[in-house]
Amino acid sequence: HGEVEELARCAIVPVINGLTDLLHPCQVLADLYTVKEAFGGWEGKRVAWVGDGNNMANSWIDAAGVLGFELRLACPKGFQPDHPLFERARARAGACLTITESPEEAVEGAHVVNTDVWASMGQEDEAAARRDAFQGYTVDADLMKLADPGAIFLHCLPAHRGEEVTASVFEGPQSRVWDEAENRLHVQKALLATLMA
């Protein structure tokens, strides 16, 4: 992430963070667009994150800090999001952010339920230990029942059905993962058009 920031400081053209270990802003833009499609916007909506406090969790924290929607993150001990980033976002006016170890607490009443793989790219050698640490953090039908009845499920893909999400949720009526994946294309085109204008 530091290298991307250094490149942006030295570049004479816009630099887009396509993905770093700290943040994944291009993906969260597509996710927010998917939320807008589903609900007309994020105002007054509660978003839940269940699982690893990774670059996607950090990007949702950034978004909540800027846009002011409620975000509840459920992460096991030792796998929380970036603390300085969380504190900066929480200090912004209107930001309502919570970290808990309880997926049930995070998902209760949520309009959007989010997760990601337990072992991201470059963490393959940690996969077995992470599977143990993340027991109880699978988004399943019982967990989704705690969310708002009209809640949607998001996942940035690729997914490991049976680990972070069950097949019945991933492929169920509340899932918007394919809309979300399609929206990556449209949001990236909009980003490029904006920066090249």
Secondary structure, DSSP 8 states (H G I E B T S, - for coil): -HHHHHHHHH-SS-------SS--HHHHHHHHHHHHHHHS-STT-EEEEES--SHHHHHHHHHHHHH--EEEEE--TT----HHHHHHHHHSTT-EEEEES-HHHHHTT-SEEEE--SS-TT-GGGHHHHHHHTTT--B-HHHHTTS-TT-EEEE-S---BTTTB-HHHHTSTTB-HHHHHHHHHHHHHHHHHHHH-
